[in-house]
Amino acid sequence: MSNFSLKQGYDIQLNGESKKDIEPLPIPKLFGIKPNEFKGIKPKVVVKEGDLVQGGAPLFVSKDNPDHCFTSPVSGKIKEIKRGHKRVLELISIESDENNDQIKFKSHSPEVVSSLTRDELLPDLMKSGMLAVFRQRPFDNVADPLVKPRDIFVSTFDTAPLAPDSNLIVKDNESYFQAGLDVASRLTDGKVHLSINGKRNDVSPAFSQAKNVAIHQFSGKHPAGCIGVQIHHISPINGRHDVVWYTTVQGLISLGKFFINGTCPNDIVVSISGSAATDRKYFKTYLGANIESIVRGRTEGDSVRYISGNVLTGKKVDAIGFLGYYDSMITIVPEAITPEFVGWMRPGINKLSFYRSYLSSLMPGKKFSIDTRLNGGHRAFVTTGDYEKVLPMKIYPLFLIKSILAGDIEEMEKLGVYEITEEEIALCEFICPSKGNLQDIIRYGLNLIEKEG
């Protein structure tokens, strides 16, 4: 086991942590799959409004590889196929029949799963849509079945604000998790790298005693739990053709369930957190579930913001929206309606700030209730050297951002653009004195390089 102790980083201390309880929820009436979540895919719809589908039935396929399917989480009727600007596919919504009928695939015993070859695994992974649990770097696209990854990475902990506890998620799913690892180990000629939290003494044995993996221990503040940071320290990405895959704990559990049970699993554990949530706990719900079915009656105040994901990288959604495919938490914070009067003149006892400009900096460990105020507007790009204090990677984020803004692809590559995505740069955006949209800039740079080839 290798150990990494990261010095740079910053933990955002927020009120609103979830209780360690899991409550099952009834199957929602409405589900939604958002094709734009699956980066790198040009979707081709294979259903029509009004069609009846089973769970595991294709909704759309990749135009470049029609065998690569993306499937319905539940059985029911296609309610809406929503398109946006230039007819870009934005949403496919399904009205559940509440029967949860699933297409049957071939099931295997755990012993057989660990002996299957990549060529035996891939057809079912592509047909069932289960390949989508894997994403690849660089570019953070959905895993390409035509490319064999050098290695596969899994992080068993998340250091983002109010992030869910993977120990609770894997509880009672240990055998499925190991089966998922066994499947992953057959999809690469390299290693499956499993990262565990070095700051905890109660790491689940499912993680610390996992088989067919190389285990690594990471300690440090956020973003120590980010997969890109871990890849950088374990085995860095060297160029655009050096492809690695990664997935999550829930992704591996779903993978194990699929091959052992022979049906596409649609159940997931989601936490509700945030200072504007009243009933903060973990809920067992379904992929693509309607947000309202999870948060109904669990908010405080008339004006709140729902975030599918964490406060750094999550997406703003309406209550009538849908849970993101890769999200395992819903964060609820107060929505700021009016600006704060002379906020910059106040001592800031209850204000969260990375900089030591408020009295709150004298109270280490204090947790804060934040709202959606930016506390300032966009301003000139200030060179401070602070980004490097929160990014534990051998990358100069300020110069990388400038090279992207200048459109200098060669310089971007030299500065490590292939090793970074929105997740790793999010904390730099949080502390940015210029209020720059750094995540958007990184995505623009990645898209530019991918387009130019």
N, C-alpha and C positions, 0 to 999 in steps of 0.2 A: 504494500500500500504506500503510495506517495502522498506527501503532505505539502500543502501550499498555504502559507499564511500571508494574506494580502494586506498591505498597509494602507493603500489609498481607498477611499470610499466614503460614504455618508449614509447613515441610517435616518430615514425620515420618520420621526416618532409621531404617530397619529392616534387619536382616540377612535374607538369603534371596532376593536378586535372581536372576532367571532368566538362564541362559546364552543367548546369541544363536544358538541352534540350533533348527531345526524338525524334529521327528521325526513321521512319519506313523503313525497308529494304525489297527489294523483296525476295521472297523465294529462297534460294540457290539451285543450281543444285545437290550438293553432301552433304550427311549427313553421320555421323559416330557415332556408339555407341560402347564404349569401356567396355567390360564386367569386366575388372579388376578394374574398379571404384566401382563396387558393392561388397565391401568386405564381406566375409563370405558366398559367393555363389559359388557353383560348377556348372558352366553353361553347359547346354545341348542344342545344336543348333537344332532348329526345322524348319529351312529354308535352301534352297540351292541357290547357285549362279544362277542368272537368274530368280528366283521366283518373281512373282508380289505380292506386299503386300499393304494393306491399313494402314493408320495411326491407331495405336492402335492394330495392329496385332502382335502376339508373334514372336519375333526373337529367343529368347532362354528362357529356363526355368531352375529352380533350380533342380538339380538331386535329392536332398533330398526331394523336395516337388514340383512335376510337376505342381501343380495348381498355383504355384507362377511364374508368367510370367513377362518378360521384353520385351517391345513392341517397334515397329517402331514409330518414331515421325511423319513420313509423308508417303504418298502413293508413290509408285514407284517400281523400280526393284532392287533386291539385286545384287550389283555390285561385291562385294568381301567379302569373309570370310577369314580373315587373322589369321594364327596361328604362334606361335613362338616356342621357345625351348620346347621340350617334348610335342608338339602340344597344348600348352596352347592357348586358344582363346584370341586374342588380339583386334580384330576389326571386326565389321560388318558394311560395308558401303552400303548406299542406294542411288541410282540415282533417284532423285525426278522426278515425271511426272508433277510437278507444279500444279496439280489439288487439292492437299491437301484433298483427300477423306478420311473420317474418319469412323471407325466402330461406330455404334450407340449403346450406352448403355442406361439404364433407367435413365431418368431425374426426378428431384424432385423440388418442390418449396422450398424456403429457410425455410419455417415453418416446412415442412416435414423432411428436412435434420436434423434439430436439435432434432428430435424425433426418428430417426433410431437407432437400437441397433447395438452393435459390430458385432453380428452374421449376421445381415443384410448388414452391410457395407463391411466386409472383403472379401466375394466372388468377388464383383466387383472391389475392390482395388487390389486383387491379379490377376484377369483375365486381367485387363487393364494395369497393370504395375505401377499404381499410388501408390502402397504401397512403392515404392522405394523413394518417397519423404521423408519418415521417415528413420532415422538411429538410432541405439541404442548404448548405452554405458552400460557396458564397451566393449572394443574392437573396437568400431566404425564401426560395421557391418551394413548391410542393416537390417531393422526391420524384426524380425522373427514373422510371423503371428501366430505361435503356442504359443508365449509367450505374456502374457498380461503385459504391462509395469506398473511399480509402478506409474510413473508420466510422463508427456510429457512436454518438454521445448521448448520455442521459444525465440530467441533473435531478437529484431526488429532493432538492430543497429550493425554496424561492426566498430571496431576501428583499423583494419589493415591499412597499408599505402595505401592511395588513394582509399579506399573502397567506393563502391557505396552508395548512399543515399536512404535508405528504404522509406523515406517520398515520394520521387519521384516515386518509384516503385509501391507503394500502391495507388497512386493517380488515381482516376477513377475506382479502383478495391476494394473499401472498402467493398461492399456487398459480394464479393467473398471471401475476407479475413476473414470476420466474419463467413461465411459459412464453411470455412476451419477450423476455430477454433471450430465451433460446431461439426464438424465431429471428430476432435481430442478429444474433451471432451467425446465422446461416445466410444472411443477406450481404455479408461483406467478407472479403478475404483478410481484412485487418482485424482490429479489436473492437469490442464494445466497451467503451469507457463509462463507468458509473461514478458520479461524484456524490459524496455524502457530506453532511454538515459537520465540520470539525468543532463547532461551538456547542454541540449538544451531546449529552451523555446518554440520551434515551433514543438513539437512532434505531429504527425498526430493524430486527434481524433480517427481514426481507431485503433490506438494502445492504447492511453491513456483512451479511453472510451469503450474498448473491453468488450464483455460480455462472461460469462461462463469461466472466467480465473481468476487466481490470478496474480495481476500486481506487479512487482518489479522494483525499480528504481536503476540503477547502475551509479556511477560517477567514473571517474578515467582515467588514461592513458591506452594505449594498454598493456595487453590483456583484458581489462574490458568488451569488446564486445564478447569475446570468450565464446561459450556455456559451455565448461567444467569449466571455472572459475565461471560462474553463477550457474551452478549446485552445485559446491563445496560450495558456500555460501548459497544457498537457501535450498538444501536438499541433502547432500553428498551421493555418492554411497558407499554402505557398503558391499563389497564382490562381487565376480564374478556373483552371482545369483541375485543380486539386480539390475534388468534391468530397465532402463529408455529409452524413445525415445526422439528424438528431430527433428526439421525441421526448415525451413527458411520461411521468409515472402513470397518469390516467390513460395515455396512449398505449402504453405497454400492457396495462390491465385489459383494455379493450381488445388488443391484439391476441392476448392469451385466451380470452373468452371466445373470440371468434373461432380460433382453430380447435379449441377443446369442445365447445358446444355446437359449432356449425351454424350459428346465426350471427348476424351483425349486431353487436351490442349497442344499445342506444341510451343506456343509463349512465349517468355521471354524478359526481358529487360536486356541488357548487356552494361556496360560502357567500353569505351576505354580510358585508362589513361597512364601516363608515359611520361618522358621527350623526348622520341624519337617518340612520336605520335604527329601528326600535327592537326588533326581534332578530338579533344578530347570532346566527348559528350556521351550521352546515345543512344543506338540503340535498336529498337524493332526487334528482329530476332527470331530464332527458336532453339529448343533443338537440340544439336548435329550438329549445323551448321558448315560448312567448314570455317576455320579461315579466309582464303583469301577473302571470300565473305563479311566479316565484315571490314577487315583492308585495303583492296585494296585502294591505293592512299592516305593513311592516316598515312604514316610513313616518318621519316626524316633521311637521311643518307643511305648509302649502306649496312651497317652491323648493324642489330638490332636483339634483342631477343624478341620473343613472349612468353608471359607467360599466360597460362590459369589459372586465379586466381591472387592472390596478390604476391608481391615479396618475402614474407616469406614462404608461403606454396604452391604456385602455381606450375604448371608443365610446363617445357619448351616444346613448340610445334613448329612445322614448319608451314609456311603459308598454306601448303597443309594439315595440320592436322585438328583436330576438337575440338570444344568447349567442355569442360568437363561437365558432366551431372549436377554436383553440383556447377558449377562456374557461377558467374554473372558479371565477369569483365575480360578484357584482358589488361594486362600491357605490355607496349612496352618500353624497355630500350636499350641504346646503347650496342652493343656487343664489349667487349674489345678484340682487336686483338694482341696488343703488351703490354708488361709490362711497367709500368711507371718508367722512369729513376730517380733514387735516390728519389723516392717518400717519403721515410721515413725521408729525410732531409728537406723537404719543410715545411713551416709554417702551411699549411693546412687550409687556409681561406675558401676554397670551398670543404673541406672534411667533410663528416658526420662521427661522431664517438661517441659512448656512453661514452668513457673515455675522460677526460679533458686534452688530450695530444696535441690538435690542437688549433689554435687561433679561430677556428669556435665556440668553446665552450663559447667564450665571446660574441657571437651574438645569444642570445636566440630568437627562432621564425624564424630563417633563414631557408629557404628551399633549398634543394640540388638536383642536377642532378647527379645520380649515374649510373655507368655502371656495368659490370659483373665481374670486378676484385675482387679477394678474399682479396687482400692486405696482403698477407702472405700465408704461407703453413701450413700443418698439423705439429703439434709439440707435445711435451709431455703434458699430461693432467695436467694442472695447477690448483691447488686449490686456488680460489680467494674469494669465498663468494659472487660473483657478481650475480650469477643466482637468488639468493633469492631477489635481489633488483628489479627484473623485473617480478617475478612470484607471484601474489597476492593470493597464496594458502598456506595452512598449510602443505606444502610438502618440503622436502629437496631434490631438484633436483639433486645436485651433488652426494649424496649418493645413490639416486635411479639409476642414470646412472651407477655408479660403481657396484651396485648389479646386474644390467642387464648384464654388461660386464663379471661379475663373474658367471653368470648363477644361481644365488641364488634365486630361486622362492619364498621361504618363506620370505626372506628379502624384495624382491620386493613388495610383498603383504602388508607387514607391513609399507612400505614407501609410499603407496598410488598409486601404478601403475594403479589400476582400474579407477582412477579419471582423468587420463591424456592421451592425444594423441599427435600427431605431432603438432596440432594447438596450444596447450598450451605451448609446449616446444620450439616453433620456435623462439621466441624472445631471449631465452637463447642461442640458436644456433647463432643468429645474433651477440650477444655481446661476444661470447666465445673467449677468447684469444688463445685457443688451436686450433681453427678452427675445432672443432669436429662436426661430422655429427650426432648431437643429435637426430634429427627426425628419422633417420634410426635406431638408437639405441633403441629408444622408441618402434618403430614398431617391431623390432626384439624381444624385451621383451614381448610385447603383444602377438605376434605370438607364442612365446615359451610357455607361460602360457596356451594359448588356445589349443595348440597341446597336451601339457602334461595333460590337463584336471584337 
